[in-house]
Amino acid sequence: MKAIYLDNNATTRVDPAVVEAMLPFFTEHFGNASSAHSFGAEVGTAVKAARQQLQQLLGAAHDHEIIYTSGGTESDNAAILSALEAAPDRREIVTSKVEHPAILSLCEHLEKTGRAKVHFIGVDKVGQLDIEAYRAALSEKVAIVSLMWANNETGTIFPIEGLAELAKEHGALFHTDAVQAAGKTPISLKDSAIDMLSLSGHKLHGPKGIGALYVKKGVRFKPLIRGGHQERARRGGTENVPAIIGLGKAAELALGHIADEQGRVRELRDRLEKAVLQRVPNCIVNGDRHDRLPNTSNIAFEYVESEAILLHLDRNGVAASSGSACTSGSMEPSHVLKAMEIPEAALHGAVRFSFSRDNVAEDVDRVIEALPGIVEKLREMSPFWADAEKKINDSKTVFA
Ligand SMILES: Cc1ncc(COP(=O)(O)O)c(C=O)c1O
């Protein structure tokens, strides 16, 4: 039985063309990009070419606006800490309640240690930002706004350009975590109000442990990692050359695949959703119907535990993930779904299916074949479902 991978928001398969591009940089071209001799020069040239591939993906004005990092988490941390250091008279941060832990845990830490006041802006039922609360939080005290381009759990896309423009009115820097958006949705930073943007290699069919931070020309940047003069003294440490080459190649391929993501991949996702909603009673699609990543579907099955569904899907050769994080044996519902105020009965039953260009129609067929029976069987065992079934007249809530 072919294993079906529908957890591409967690990580993606490295494209074989990416591996091929990387390999010579382990053996043949092993020089240090900073060395003055020919071994260094050829590697330096390749590292620059990769930067230009990223520049293309992001529609950035200059390749030197790209700083290589170890991934999305480092990029996010570097952006926020730089902004606080660069503007000592501004001690506030604005972010949202639905950000990735790479942002949330840093912001919580900064608040706990008294280094910044943080405004965690809420969202509505489809995961869209509370714009009134956002406007109210903005002031001349804000050093940086950090809002994600697209949510990793639901795929909801924030109107990022407009949000960046509002931040500018108050002289605050604007950073976006585009780890899930890059390569799935078009990005053009050249004439945008976005000052900084994070992305990660392993979310776009590149290697793990490599990412980038875009910093617009003219924005003051204070390095997170100090050391040598690599990355124009903005990120110390010998460059991870093979990974950088892989990231560049992945960016080039991703740019070429955006139309496929927006077309074929979206159709696969929509077909799955439609079939599940038709065949399984009492499920909710979480996220914004219109402004959503084309590859992401978060479906909450009322009165079932997502972990149980995932286990049974896995036995059927299908890998998906839950919208909730499992902490120390107790099931903590997802902070994203909690912020969206998803009904209690559905909060523990959310399953995220995230597609990629590797998926085909048969993958969807396999899920559709297996899922209704799995949910039915689990509900039969649930005392809550027996009670609920009496009350519920089989009404399906779509995009609650
Ligand atoms: C939205 C978002 N931000 C940041 C990260 C962290 O990226 P990395 O794994 O490269 O550190 C992730 C990874 O899941 C993510 O989905």
The ligand as a Tripos MOL2 file, in Angstrom:
@<TRIPOS>MOLECULE
LIG
   16    16     1     0     0
SMALL
NO_CHARGES

@<TRIPOS>ATOM
      1 C1          4.2340   29.6210   10.4570 C.3       1 LIG1
      2 C2          5.5240   28.9970   10.8870 C.ar      1 LIG1
      3 N1          6.4960   29.7790   11.3860 N.ar      1 LIG1
      4 C3          7.6700   29.2850   11.7590 C.ar      1 LIG1
      5 C4          7.9410   27.9400   11.6850 C.ar      1 LIG1
      6 C5          9.2700   27.4280   12.1340 C.3       1 LIG1
      7 O1         10.1050   27.1680   11.0310 O.3       1 LIG1
      8 P1         11.4000   26.2200   11.1960 P.3       1 LIG1
      9 O2         10.9020   24.8290   11.3950 O.co2     1 LIG1
     10 O3         12.1710   26.3920    9.9310 O.co2     1 LIG1
     11 O4         12.1680   26.7270   12.3700 O.co2     1 LIG1
     12 C6          6.9510   27.0760   11.2000 C.ar      1 LIG1
     13 C7          7.1800   25.6130   11.1520 C.2       1 LIG1
     14 O5          6.2880   24.8240   11.3980 O.2       1 LIG1
     15 C8          5.7100   27.6180   10.7750 C.ar      1 LIG1
     16 O6          4.7220   26.8460   10.2920 O.3       1 LIG1
@<TRIPOS>BOND
     1     1     2 1
     2     2     3 ar
     3     2    15 ar
     4     3     4 ar
     5     4     5 ar
     6     5     6 1
     7     5    12 ar
     8     6     7 1
     9     7     8 1
    10     8     9 2
    11     8    10 1
    12     8    11 1
    13    12    13 1
    14    12    15 ar
    15    13    14 2
    16    15    16 1
@<TRIPOS>SUBSTRUCTURE
     1 LIG1         1 GROUP 0 **** ****
